[in-house]
Amino acid sequence: MKRFTDYHSLGAKDVVLLVEELHKRGYQQLRFFGYVSPNGLAYRVHIAHRDAMSENGYELQGTAIWYSAVGNDCCGVSVDTLADEFLQEFGEHPDLLKAKAVDPEYVKWFGRVVELARKDVFLYPYEEYSVSSIYKGYLDTIGGEHSIHLSFPPTPPRPFTGSPAAHVWVESASRVAKRLHQGQVDKAGVPYFEGHLSTVAAQGRDWRERVAGYLHDSTEDTNCSLDDLLRLLEEGAGAQLPYWDRVEIELALRLLDHHSAENRETYIQGISVSKVATAVKLHDLTHNMDLSRIPSPSPRDYERLERYKREFAFLSDYLYSPAYLD
């Protein structure tokens, strides 16, 4: 039976579990792309190689190995059988052959998609009557009592191709942060820019993490709005940020401002949907947990330290490789 080429009925959960099984069999560079059809009657799914995906790591921009529209109900066939049939039908497809390679970070991310699918919750990146979540910098879900925000999947590092060069954006962010935080000091009494922001930025693993590291407290601790902050960054660099980089940096800076959340727990959970925000917050927490910089730590400092440790442990599960090589 050519279940896949003859479009025999499958459910959305079947396809998610199929991709998980193929990952277990070594095809870890296979990617899943799913969304609800415009009429809301079907879930459209694609299985493709990593190279066919867009910059955000989720949307398909190339050719899929297999595509179909699926329903809600499972087909009643075991996932092992589905995997056997898929490999029988597409075993010689060049993109499938190329996909047999390790990619543990994506497999780890996709494990969350599998957990949700087992609860009949599926990725829902596009909405008909409002701004789609994918353009806000995260992946929404459908099914279940509450919508869940997932970060984009990890993407392999790629050379910086924006203009101007990556270091120009970092230098611009440094100048903006130094000006905005002039006169402020950290808990150790050290100028805030030199003592904290420069330390956090220096830990950035790519240029976007370093830009966000310098600017992560700007809207929280100064009178500068996020729109004005990005404008100052671009004016200092003499160019506009590449589109997807602006989306990611803007999202990270919004999430890193604790005023954006109703409480601390929601704030930390929200940060996890952004790869850049997650990395920067971990660097921020690393510096905050170093009590050796404070001459006489107070009981309050030690109390905060325990909270920082819990938050660090939580966010560590969401840390992925940086998107760019400098």
PAZADO-403715 format. One line per field, with one value per atom (N, C-alpha, C): y, z, x; residue in three letters; residue number from 1. Coordinates in steps of 0.1 Angstrom, whole numbers, m for minus. Atoms other than C-alpha are relative to their C-alpha. Example, Ala and Ser with C-alpha at 12.3 -4.5 7.8 and 13.67 -1.06 7.14 Angstrom:
# residues 2
yy = m12	m45	12	m11	m11	11
zz = 0	78	0	0	71	8
xx = 9	123	9	m9	137	m8
type = ALA	ALA	ALA	SER	SER	SER
seq = 1	1	1	2	2	2
***
This chain:
# residues 326
yy = m12	0	12	m13	34	10	m8	51	15	m14	84	6	m5	88	m1	2	76	8	m8	99	m7	6	74	8	m9	90	m1	m1	101	11	m11	122	9	m9	152	m7	7	131	m10	10	103	6	m6	126	5	m4	141	m12	12	107	m7	6	95	7	m8	123	m4	4	114	m14	13	78	0	m2	88	6	m6	109	m11	11	78	m10	9	59	7	m6	84	12	m11	109	13	m11	138	13	m13	165	1	m2	159	10	m11	188	m2	0	191	14	m13	220	m3	2	220	13	m11	245	m3	2	248	6	m5	252	12	m13	286	m3	3	269	m6	6	254	m15	14	219	m11	10	202	6	m4	203	m4	3	206	m3	4	189	m2	2	188	m7	6	166	4	m5	181	m1	0	183	14	m12	210	12	m10	229	7	m5	234	10	m8	255	15	m14	293	4	m4	314	m2	2	310	m15	14	272	m8	8	263	0	m1	276	m7	6	257	10	m9	277	m8	9	248	m10	11	215	m10	10	190	m14	14	153	m6	5	147	11	m10	169	m7	4	162	8	m5	175	m11	11	154	5	m3	152	m1	1	149	m14	14	112	m7	8	88	m11	10	62	m14	14	32	m9	8	20	4	m3	18	9	m10	44	m8	8	16	m3	4	5	13	m12	41	4	m3	47	m10	10	14	4	m4	25	12	m13	60	m2	3	47	m9	8	22	8	m9	49	10	m11	76	m3	3	57	5	m4	68	15	m14	104	7	m6	125	8	m8	148	m9	10	118	m6	5	103	10	m11	136	3	m2	138	m10	10	108	5	m6	128	5	m4	139	14	m14	170	0	2	166	12	m12	202	0	0	199	m11	11	165	4	m5	180	10	m10	209	m7	7	185	m8	8	165	7	m8	193	0	1	192	m13	13	155	m1	0	160	7	m7	185	m8	7	163	m12	11	134	5	m6	158	7	m6	168	15	m14	202	1	m1	212	14	m14	241	7	m8	269	14	m13	296	11	m10	314	1	m3	331	9	m6	344	15	m13	375	9	m8	387	m2	2	390	m14	14	355	0	1	343	0	2	335	14	m13	372	8	m6	380	m7	6	357	m13	12	325	m8	9	295	m2	2	294	m14	14	262	1	2	250	m13	12	225	2	m2	223	12	m11	248	14	m13	275	m2	0	285	0	1	277	6	m6	297	m8	7	278	8	m7	292	m6	6	287	m11	11	255	5	m5	258	m2	0	265	m1	2	256	14	m13	285	4	m4	305	13	m12	333	13	m13	369	6	m5	383	14	m13	415	11	m11	449	12	2	465	m12	12	440	m2	3	423	9	m8	442	14	m14	475	1	0	465	m1	1	455	13	m13	488	10	m10	508	m3	3	489	4	m4	495	15	m15	533	4	m4	535	m4	4	515	9	m8	536	14	m13	568	m1	1	556	m3	5	541	9	m9	570	4	m4	577	m11	11	543	m9	9	519	m14	13	482	m2	2	466	1	m1	467	14	m14	504	3	m1	499	7	m5	520	m11	11	499	m5	4	500	m9	7	488	m13	11	465	m11	11	447	m2	2	454	m5	4	450	m15	14	417	m9	8	403	0	0	414	m8	7	399	m15	14	365	m4	3	367	m9	9	339	3	m6	358	15	m14	394	4	m4	394	m1	1	381	11	m11	408	13	m12	435	0	1	423	1	m1	420	14	m14	456	7	m7	467	m6	8	442	8	m7	467	14	m13	498	5	m5	500	m2	3	486	11	m9	510	15	m14	542	4	m5	563	m3	3	549	m11	10	531	m10	10	499	5	m6	517	10	m10	545	m7	7	520	m6	6	502	11	m11	535	5	m4	546	m10	10	513	1	m1	516	13	m13	553	m1	1	544	m9	9	516	6	m6	538	m10	10	510	m6	7	490	m14	14	457	m9	10	427	m4	2	418	m10	10	385	3	m4	399	10	m11	429	m7	7	406	m7	8	384	9	m9	413	8	m7	432	m9	9	402	m3	2	395	11	m12	430	2	m2	431	m10	10	398	2	m2	408	12	m11	439	m6	7	425	7	m7	452	m6	7	431	m11	11	404	3	m3	403	m4	4	385	m7	5	370	m13	13	335	1	m2	346	6	m7	368	m10	10	339	m10	10	315	7	m6	341	2	m1	346	m13	13	309	m1	1	315	6	m6	335	m5	5	320	11	m10	353	5	m4	364	m11	11	330	1	m1	333	12	m13	369	m1	1	362	m10	9	332	7	m7	355	10	m9	381	m6	8	355	m4	4	343	11	m11	377	3	m3	383	m10	11	350	1	m1	361	10	m9	375	5	m5	380	14	m14	413	10	m8	426	m1	0	436	m8	6	425	m4	5	404	0	0	408	m12	12	381	1	m2	396	m5	4	390	m15	15	353	m6	4	350	1	m2	364	m11	10	340	m13	12	310	0	m2	324	0	m1	331	m15	14	294	m7	7	281	5	m5	304	m4	5	295	m14	14	258	m1	1	264	4	m5	285	m8	8	262	m11	11	236	6	m7	262	6	m6	272	m8	6	265	7	m6	272	13	m13	308	m2	1	315	4	m5	332	m3	0	327	14	m13	360	m1
zz = 0	0	0	0	m10	8	m9	20	m3	1	14	m14	13	m23	m5	4	m26	10	m9	3	8	m9	25	13	m12	56	11	m12	83	9	m10	114	3	m3	125	10	m10	155	m7	7	132	m6	7	112	10	m10	143	6	m6	158	m11	11	124	m1	1	123	12	m12	159	m3	3	148	m10	10	118	6	m7	140	8	m8	162	m9	9	131	m7	5	124	m10	9	101	7	m10	125	m7	7	98	m8	5	88	8	m6	95	m2	0	103	m2	1	91	m1	0	100	3	m2	99	m3	3	98	m14	13	63	2	m1	56	4	m3	58	14	m14	92	0	1	80	0	1	77	6	m5	91	m11	11	64	5	m5	70	m11	10	52	8	m5	59	m10	9	44	7	m5	48	6	m7	70	m10	9	40	m7	7	26	9	m9	56	m1	0	59	11	m11	82	14	m13	111	4	m4	110	m1	0	107	m13	13	75	m12	12	43	m11	11	15	m12	11	m6	m3	3	m17	11	m10	7	m6	4	6	m2	0	13	6	m5	18	m1	1	26	9	m9	43	8	m8	73	9	m9	97	15	m14	135	5	m5	139	m5	4	138	m9	10	111	6	m6	135	m3	4	121	10	m9	144	m6	5	141	m6	7	133	m14	13	104	m9	8	92	m4	3	94	m11	10	75	m14	13	47	m5	5	45	m6	5	41	m13	12	15	m12	11	m5	m4	3	m2	3	m4	7	m9	9	m24	m3	3	m23	5	m4	m22	13	m12	5	13	m11	27	3	m2	22	7	m6	31	14	m13	62	10	m10	78	5	m7	100	13	m13	136	1	m3	148	14	m13	185	6	m5	192	m6	5	168	5	m6	181	14	m14	216	m1	2	204	m5	6	184	11	m11	216	6	m6	229	m9	9	197	1	m2	203	13	m13	239	m2	3	227	m8	9	199	7	m8	224	8	m7	241	m10	11	207	m1	1	207	m11	12	174	m3	3	161	m10	7	147	m3	2	132	m7	8	111	5	m4	121	m11	11	98	3	m3	116	10	m8	136	m4	4	133	4	m3	130	9	m10	158	m6	6	134	m3	3	127	13	m13	165	6	m4	168	8	m7	182	m7	6	173	9	m8	186	m1	1	192	m1	0	187	6	m8	209	14	m14	246	5	m7	271	m3	2	265	m11	10	237	6	m5	242	m10	9	228	0	2	214	m7	8	203	m13	12	168	2	m2	163	m2	1	166	m15	13	133	0	1	122	m1	1	126	m15	13	94	0	0	83	0	0	89	m14	13	56	m1	0	67	m3	3	59	10	0	76	7	m6	92	14	m13	124	11	m11	146	1	0	136	8	m8	152	15	m14	184	5	m4	185	2	m1	179	13	m12	207	13	m11	230	3	m2	224	5	m4	228	15	m14	261	9	m9	275	2	m1	268	8	m7	281	15	m14	314	7	m6	321	14	m13	358	9	m8	369	5	m6	391	3	m4	399	15	m15	434	6	m5	438	0	1	432	m12	12	398	m11	11	368	m8	5	353	m14	14	317	1	m1	326	9	m9	355	m4	3	342	m15	14	306	m8	8	292	3	m4	311	m7	7	298	m15	15	262	m4	3	263	m1	0	269	m12	12	237	m9	9	214	m15	14	182	2	m1	173	5	m5	181	15	m15	216	6	m5	221	0	1	208	11	m10	231	14	m13	260	4	m3	258	3	0	254	9	m7	276	11	m11	304	m4	4	284	1	m1	282	15	m14	318	10	m10	335	m5	5	313	m6	6	297	m15	15	262	m3	5	244	m9	9	224	m14	14	191	m1	0	200	1	m2	211	m13	13	178	m10	9	160	3	m3	179	m4	4	172	m15	14	135	m5	3	134	3	m3	151	m9	10	126	m14	14	96	m9	8	83	7	m5	88	3	m3	106	m11	9	83	7	m5	87	11	m11	107	12	m12	129	8	m8	138	7	m7	146	12	m11	168	12	m10	186	7	m6	191	10	m9	206	12	m11	228	10	m9	242	7	m6	248	11	m10	267	12	m10	287	10	m8	301	10	m9	333	1	0	329	m10	10	300	5	m5	323	14	m12	352	13	m12	376	m5	3	378	m7	6	369	m15	14	337	m8	6	329	m5	3	330	m11	10	311	m14	13	284	m7	6	279	m8	6	269	m15	14	236	m10	9	222	3	m1	216	5	m3	219	15	m14	251	10	m9	267	3	m2	261	8	m7	273	15	m14	304	8	m7	313	3	m3	309	11	m10	330	14	m13	357	5	m3	356	8	m7	365	13	m13	391	11	m10	408	6	m6	414	11	m12	449	4	m4	451	m4	5	433	10	m10	463	13	m12	493	12	m12	520	m4	4	506	12	m11	526	m1	1	534	m12	12	506	m12	11	482	m1	0	492	m3	3	489	m15	15	453	m7	6	446	m2	2	452	m11	11	429	m13	12	403	m4	3	405	m6	5	399	m14	14	369	m10	9	355	m4	3	357	m10	9	340	m14	13	311	m7	7	305	m9	9	290	m13	12	263	m8	6	253	m12	12	217	m6	6	195	m6	6	182	m15	14	147	m9	9	133	5	m2	130	m3	3	133	m9
xx = 8	0	9	m8	14	m8	8	m2	2	m3	16	m2	2	16	m14	14	m20	m9	8	m31	m11	10	m48	0	3	m62	10	m9	m38	m5	3	m42	12	m11	m21	10	m8	m9	9	m8	2	12	m12	25	10	m10	41	7	m6	47	9	m8	60	14	m13	86	9	m7	96	7	m5	101	12	m10	121	13	m11	143	8	m6	149	8	m6	159	12	m13	187	m3	3	169	m3	3	173	0	1	176	m13	13	140	m7	8	117	m15	15	80	m5	6	59	m15	14	22	m8	8	m6	m15	14	m44	m4	4	m59	m9	8	m77	m14	14	m111	m2	1	m103	m4	5	m113	11	m11	m79	13	m13	m44	10	m10	m17	14	m13	16	10	m11	49	12	m12	80	11	m10	111	14	m14	149	2	m3	164	3	m4	178	m12	12	142	m7	7	132	5	m3	131	10	m10	154	m5	5	131	0	m2	136	m13	13	99	m7	7	83	7	m6	89	1	m2	105	5	m4	118	m10	8	104	m1	1	90	2	m1	97	m15	14	60	m9	10	29	m14	14	m7	m9	9	m38	m6	4	m48	m11	11	m77	5	m3	m79	2	0	m84	13	m11	m55	m5	4	m54	m1	0	m51	11	m12	m18	11	m11	12	11	m10	40	11	m11	65	m4	5	44	0	0	40	14	m14	78	5	m4	84	m5	6	60	5	m6	74	13	m13	109	0	2	97	m3	5	80	11	m9	107	14	m13	138	11	m11	157	m1	2	145	13	m13	177	0	1	165	m2	1	156	13	m13	190	9	m8	206	m4	5	184	5	m5	201	13	m11	224	m5	4	225	m4	5	207	m7	6	202	m8	7	191	m14	13	162	m9	7	152	m5	4	151	m12	11	129	m12	12	106	m6	6	101	m11	11	80	m12	11	59	m7	6	54	m8	8	43	m13	12	17	m9	8	5	m7	6	m1	m13	12	m26	m9	9	m42	2	m3	m25	11	m9	m8	4	m6	13	m10	10	m9	6	m7	14	m7	7	m12	m14	13	m44	m7	7	m71	m3	5	m83	9	m9	m53	15	m14	m15	5	m4	m1	11	m11	21	14	m13	49	6	m6	53	2	m3	54	13	m12	84	m1	2	69	m11	10	46	m11	12	11	m5	5	m9	m15	15	m45	m3	4	m63	4	m3	m63	m8	7	m77	7	m7	m50	10	m10	m28	14	m14	9	9	m9	37	13	m13	67	10	m11	100	2	m3	111	10	m9	131	15	m14	169	4	m5	187	15	m14	222	7	m7	247	3	m3	251	8	m7	274	m9	8	262	1	1	250	m6	6	234	10	m9	248	m5	m15	267	4	m5	290	m5	6	279	6	m6	304	m5	5	289	m13	12	256	3	m4	273	6	m6	293	m11	11	261	m8	7	243	8	m8	272	m1	1	271	m13	14	233	m1	1	235	8	m8	263	m6	6	244	m13	13	210	2	m2	225	10	m10	249	m5	4	249	m6	5	234	11	m10	253	m7	6	248	0	0	244	13	m13	281	5	m4	282	9	m8	300	m9	8	288	m7	8	260	5	m4	273	13	m12	308	m1	0	299	m10	10	268	m2	4	258	12	m11	293	3	m3	297	m10	10	264	2	m1	270	13	m12	305	m2	3	290	m8	8	269	8	m6	276	0	0	267	m4	2	261	m14	13	224	m1	m1	230	7	m8	256	m8	8	233	m11	10	205	6	m7	230	2	m2	238	m13	13	202	m11	11	183	m7	7	176	m4	3	171	m14	14	133	m4	4	131	5	m7	155	2	m1	153	m14	12	126	m1	0	134	m10	9	106	7	m6	113	2	m1	106	11	m10	129	14	m13	156	5	m4	156	3	m3	156	14	m13	187	11	m10	204	2	m2	198	6	m7	208	15	m14	240	8	m6	247	0	2	236	m6	7	214	m12	11	182	4	m2	183	m6	7	176	m13	13	140	m1	2	142	8	m8	170	m7	8	148	m11	11	119	5	m6	141	5	m6	159	m12	11	126	m7	7	109	8	m9	139	0	0	140	m13	13	103	m2	1	104	9	m9	134	m3	5	116	m11	9	99	m13	13	72	m10	8	59	m8	7	47	m7	8	22	7	m7	45	14	m13	80	0	1	70	m4	4	52	11	m11	81	11	m11	107	m6	6	83	0	1	78	13	m13	115	4	m4	118	m4	4	100	10	m10	129	14	m13	163	10	m9	181	m3	3	162	4	m5	169	15	m15	206	4	m4	208	m4	4	188	9	m10	211	13	m12	241	m2	4	223	0	1	216	13	m13	251	8	m6	264	m6	7	237	3	m3	246	14	m14	282	0	1	279	14	m14	317	2	m1	312	m6	6	292	8	m9	314	m7	7	288	m14	14	259	m9	10	227	m8	10	201	m8	8	181	7	m8	209	0	0	211	m14	14	173	m2	1	175	9	m9	204	m7	8	181	m10	10	155	7	m8	182	4	m4	193	m11	12	158	m3	3	153	11	m11	187	m2	3	178	m11	11	145	4	m3	158	11	m10	188	m5	7	164	m4	4	156	11	m12	191	4	m4	200	12	m12	230	m4	3	233	m3	4	219	11	m11	250	13	m15	287	5	m5	305	13
type = MET	MET	MET	LYS	LYS	LYS	ARG	ARG	ARG	PHE	PHE	PHE	THR	THR	THR	ASP	ASP	ASP	TYR	TYR	TYR	HIS	HIS	HIS	SER	SER	SER	LEU	LEU	LEU	GLY	GLY	GLY	ALA	ALA	ALA	LYS	LYS	LYS	ASP	ASP	ASP	VAL	VAL	VAL	VAL	VAL	VAL	LEU	LEU	LEU	LEU	LEU	LEU	VAL	VAL	VAL	GLU	GLU	GLU	GLU	GLU	GLU	LEU	LEU	LEU	HIS	HIS	HIS	LYS	LYS	LYS	ARG	ARG	ARG	GLY	GLY	GLY	TYR	TYR	TYR	GLN	GLN	GLN	GLN	GLN	GLN	LEU	LEU	LEU	ARG	ARG	ARG	PHE	PHE	PHE	PHE	PHE	PHE	GLY	GLY	GLY	TYR	TYR	TYR	VAL	VAL	VAL	SER	SER	SER	PRO	PRO	PRO	ASN	ASN	ASN	GLY	GLY	GLY	LEU	LEU	LEU	ALA	ALA	ALA	TYR	TYR	TYR	ARG	ARG	ARG	VAL	VAL	VAL	HIS	HIS	HIS	ILE	ILE	ILE	ALA	ALA	ALA	HIS	HIS	HIS	ARG	ARG	ARG	ASP	ASP	ASP	ALA	ALA	ALA	MET	MET	MET	SER	SER	SER	GLU	GLU	GLU	ASN	ASN	ASN	GLY	GLY	GLY	TYR	TYR	TYR	GLU	GLU	GLU	LEU	LEU	LEU	GLN	GLN	GLN	GLY	GLY	GLY	THR	THR	THR	ALA	ALA	ALA	ILE	ILE	ILE	TRP	TRP	TRP	TYR	TYR	TYR	SER	SER	SER	ALA	ALA	ALA	VAL	VAL	VAL	GLY	GLY	GLY	ASN	ASN	ASN	ASP	ASP	ASP	CYS	CYS	CYS	CYS	CYS	CYS	GLY	GLY	GLY	VAL	VAL	VAL	SER	SER	SER	VAL	VAL	VAL	ASP	ASP	ASP	THR	THR	THR	LEU	LEU	LEU	ALA	ALA	ALA	ASP	ASP	ASP	GLU	GLU	GLU	PHE	PHE	PHE	LEU	LEU	LEU	GLN	GLN	GLN	GLU	GLU	GLU	PHE	PHE	PHE	GLY	GLY	GLY	GLU	GLU	GLU	HIS	HIS	HIS	PRO	PRO	PRO	ASP	ASP	ASP	LEU	LEU	LEU	LEU	LEU	LEU	LYS	LYS	LYS	ALA	ALA	ALA	LYS	LYS	LYS	ALA	ALA	ALA	VAL	VAL	VAL	ASP	ASP	ASP	PRO	PRO	PRO	GLU	GLU	GLU	TYR	TYR	TYR	VAL	VAL	VAL	LYS	LYS	LYS	TRP	TRP	TRP	PHE	PHE	PHE	GLY	GLY	GLY	ARG	ARG	ARG	VAL	VAL	VAL	VAL	VAL	VAL	GLU	GLU	GLU	LEU	LEU	LEU	ALA	ALA	ALA	ARG	ARG	ARG	LYS	LYS	LYS	ASP	ASP	ASP	VAL	VAL	VAL	PHE	PHE	PHE	LEU	LEU	LEU	TYR	TYR	TYR	PRO	PRO	PRO	TYR	TYR	TYR	GLU	GLU	GLU	GLU	GLU	GLU	TYR	TYR	TYR	SER	SER	SER	VAL	VAL	VAL	SER	SER	SER	SER	SER	SER	ILE	ILE	ILE	TYR	TYR	TYR	LYS	LYS	LYS	GLY	GLY	GLY	TYR	TYR	TYR	LEU	LEU	LEU	ASP	ASP	ASP	THR	THR	THR	ILE	ILE	ILE	GLY	GLY	GLY	GLY	GLY	GLY	GLU	GLU	GLU	HIS	HIS	HIS	SER	SER	SER	ILE	ILE	ILE	HIS	HIS	HIS	LEU	LEU	LEU	SER	SER	SER	PHE	PHE	PHE	PRO	PRO	PRO	PRO	PRO	PRO	THR	THR	THR	PRO	PRO	PRO	PRO	PRO	PRO	ARG	ARG	ARG	PRO	PRO	PRO	PHE	PHE	PHE	THR	THR	THR	GLY	GLY	GLY	SER	SER	SER	PRO	PRO	PRO	ALA	ALA	ALA	ALA	ALA	ALA	HIS	HIS	HIS	VAL	VAL	VAL	TRP	TRP	TRP	VAL	VAL	VAL	GLU	GLU	GLU	SER	SER	SER	ALA	ALA	ALA	SER	SER	SER	ARG	ARG	ARG	VAL	VAL	VAL	ALA	ALA	ALA	LYS	LYS	LYS	ARG	ARG	ARG	LEU	LEU	LEU	HIS	HIS	HIS	GLN	GLN	GLN	GLY	GLY	GLY	GLN	GLN	GLN	VAL	VAL	VAL	ASP	ASP	ASP	LYS	LYS	LYS	ALA	ALA	ALA	GLY	GLY	GLY	VAL	VAL	VAL	PRO	PRO	PRO	TYR	TYR	TYR	PHE	PHE	PHE	GLU	GLU	GLU	GLY	GLY	GLY	HIS	HIS	HIS	LEU	LEU	LEU	SER	SER	SER	THR	THR	THR	VAL	VAL	VAL	ALA	ALA	ALA	ALA	ALA	ALA	GLN	GLN	GLN	GLY	GLY	GLY	ARG	ARG	ARG	ASP	ASP	ASP	TRP	TRP	TRP	ARG	ARG	ARG	GLU	GLU	GLU	ARG	ARG	ARG	VAL	VAL	VAL	ALA	ALA	ALA	GLY	GLY	GLY	TYR	TYR	TYR	LEU	LEU	LEU	HIS	HIS	HIS	ASP	ASP	ASP	SER	SER	SER	THR	THR	THR	GLU	GLU	GLU	ASP	ASP	ASP	THR	THR	THR	ASN	ASN	ASN	CYS	CYS	CYS	SER	SER	SER	LEU	LEU	LEU	ASP	ASP	ASP	ASP	ASP	ASP	LEU	LEU	LEU	LEU	LEU	LEU	ARG	ARG	ARG	LEU	LEU	LEU	LEU	LEU	LEU	GLU	GLU	GLU	GLU	GLU	GLU	GLY	GLY	GLY	ALA	ALA	ALA	GLY	GLY	GLY	ALA	ALA	ALA	GLN	GLN	GLN	LEU	LEU	LEU	PRO	PRO	PRO	TYR	TYR	TYR	TRP	TRP	TRP	ASP	ASP	ASP	ARG	ARG	ARG	VAL	VAL	VAL	GLU	GLU	GLU	ILE	ILE	ILE	GLU	GLU	GLU	LEU	LEU	LEU	ALA	ALA	ALA	LEU	LEU	LEU	ARG	ARG	ARG	LEU	LEU	LEU	LEU	LEU	LEU	ASP	ASP	ASP	HIS	HIS	HIS	HIS	HIS	HIS	SER	SER	SER	ALA	ALA	ALA	GLU	GLU	GLU	ASN	ASN	ASN	ARG	ARG	ARG	GLU	GLU	GLU	THR	THR	THR	TYR	TYR	TYR	ILE	ILE	ILE	GLN	GLN	GLN	GLY	GLY	GLY	ILE	ILE	ILE	SER	SER	SER	VAL	VAL	VAL	SER	SER	SER	LYS	LYS	LYS	VAL	VAL	VAL	ALA	ALA	ALA	THR	THR	THR	ALA	ALA	ALA	VAL	VAL	VAL	LYS	LYS	LYS	LEU	LEU	LEU	HIS	HIS	HIS	ASP	ASP	ASP	LEU	LEU	LEU	THR	THR	THR	HIS	HIS	HIS	ASN	ASN	ASN	MET	MET	MET	ASP	ASP	ASP	LEU	LEU	LEU	SER	SER	SER	ARG	ARG	ARG	ILE	ILE	ILE	PRO	PRO	PRO	SER	SER	SER	PRO	PRO	PRO	SER	SER	SER	PRO	PRO	PRO	ARG	ARG	ARG	ASP	ASP	ASP	TYR	TYR	TYR	GLU	GLU	GLU	ARG	ARG	ARG	LEU	LEU	LEU	GLU	GLU	GLU	ARG	ARG	ARG	TYR	TYR	TYR	LYS	LYS	LYS	ARG	ARG	ARG	GLU	GLU	GLU	PHE	PHE	PHE	ALA	ALA	ALA	PHE	PHE	PHE	LEU	LEU	LEU	SER	SER	SER	ASP	ASP	ASP	TYR	TYR	TYR	LEU	LEU	LEU	TYR	TYR	TYR	SER	SER	SER	PRO	PRO	PRO	ALA	ALA	ALA	TYR	TYR	TYR	LEU	LEU	LEU	ASP	ASP	ASP
seq = 1	1	1	2	2	2	3	3	3	4	4	4	5	5	5	6	6	6	7	7	7	8	8	8	9	9	9	10	10	10	11	11	11	12	12	12	13	13	13	14	14	14	15	15	15	16	16	16	17	17	17	18	18	18	19	19	19	20	20	20	21	21	21	22	22	22	23	23	23	24	24	24	25	25	25	26	26	26	27	27	27	28	28	28	29	29	29	30	30	30	31	31	31	32	32	32	33	33	33	34	34	34	35	35	35	36	36	36	37	37	37	38	38	38	39	39	39	40	40	40	41	41	41	42	42	42	43	43	43	44	44	44	45	45	45	46	46	46	47	47	47	48	48	48	49	49	49	50	50	50	51	51	51	52	52	52	53	53	53	54	54	54	55	55	55	56	56	56	57	57	57	58	58	58	59	59	59	60	60	60	61	61	61	62	62	62	63	63	63	64	64	64	65	65	65	66	66	66	67	67	67	68	68	68	69	69	69	70	70	70	71	71	71	72	72	72	73	73	73	74	74	74	75	75	75	76	76	76	77	77	77	78	78	78	79	79	79	80	80	80	81	81	81	82	82	82	83	83	83	84	84	84	85	85	85	86	86	86	87	87	87	88	88	88	89	89	89	90	90	90	91	91	91	92	92	92	93	93	93	94	94	94	95	95	95	96	96	96	97	97	97	98	98	98	99	99	99	100	100	100	101	101	101	102	102	102	103	103	103	104	104	104	105	105	105	106	106	106	107	107	107	108	108	108	109	109	109	110	110	110	111	111	111	112	112	112	113	113	113	114	114	114	115	115	115	116	116	116	117	117	117	118	118	118	119	119	119	120	120	120	121	121	121	122	122	122	123	123	123	124	124	124	125	125	125	126	126	126	127	127	127	128	128	128	129	129	129	130	130	130	131	131	131	132	132	132	133	133	133	134	134	134	135	135	135	136	136	136	137	137	137	138	138	138	139	139	139	140	140	140	141	141	141	142	142	142	143	143	143	144	144	144	145	145	145	146	146	146	147	147	147	148	148	148	149	149	149	150	150	150	151	151	151	152	152	152	153	153	153	154	154	154	155	155	155	156	156	156	157	157	157	158	158	158	159	159	159	160	160	160	161	161	161	162	162	162	163	163	163	164	164	164	165	165	165	166	166	166	167	167	167	168	168	168	169	169	169	170	170	170	171	171	171	172	172	172	173	173	173	174	174	174	175	175	175	176	176	176	177	177	177	178	178	178	179	179	179	180	180	180	181	181	181	182	182	182	183	183	183	184	184	184	185	185	185	186	186	186	187	187	187	188	188	188	189	189	189	190	190	190	191	191	191	192	192	192	193	193	193	194	194	194	195	195	195	196	196	196	197	197	197	198	198	198	199	199	199	200	200	200	201	201	201	202	202	202	203	203	203	204	204	204	205	205	205	206	206	206	207	207	207	208	208	208	209	209	209	210	210	210	211	211	211	212	212	212	213	213	213	214	214	214	215	215	215	216	216	216	217	217	217	218	218	218	219	219	219	220	220	220	221	221	221	222	222	222	223	223	223	224	224	224	225	225	225	226	226	226	227	227	227	228	228	228	229	229	229	230	230	230	231	231	231	232	232	232	233	233	233	234	234	234	235	235	235	236	236	236	237	237	237	238	238	238	239	239	239	240	240	240	241	241	241	242	242	242	243	243	243	244	244	244	245	245	245	246	246	246	247	247	247	248	248	248	249	249	249	250	250	250	251	251	251	252	252	252	253	253	253	254	254	254	255	255	255	256	256	256	257	257	257	258	258	258	259	259	259	260	260	260	261	261	261	262	262	262	263	263	263	264	264	264	265	265	265	266	266	266	267	267	267	268	268	268	269	269	269	270	270	270	271	271	271	272	272	272	273	273	273	274	274	274	275	275	275	276	276	276	277	277	277	278	278	278	279	279	279	280	280	280	281	281	281	282	282	282	283	283	283	284	284	284	285	285	285	286	286	286	287	287	287	288	288	288	289	289	289	290	290	290	291	291	291	292	292	292	293	293	293	294	294	294	295	295	295	296	296	296	297	297	297	298	298	298	299	299	299	300	300	300	301	301	301	302	302	302	303	303	303	304	304	304	305	305	305	306	306	306	307	307	307	308	308	308	309	309	309	310	310	310	311	311	311	312	312	312	313	313	313	314	314	314	315	315	315	316	316	316	317	317	317	318	318	318	319	319	319	320	320	320	321	321	321	322	322	322	323	323	323	324	324	324	325	325	325	326	326	326
***
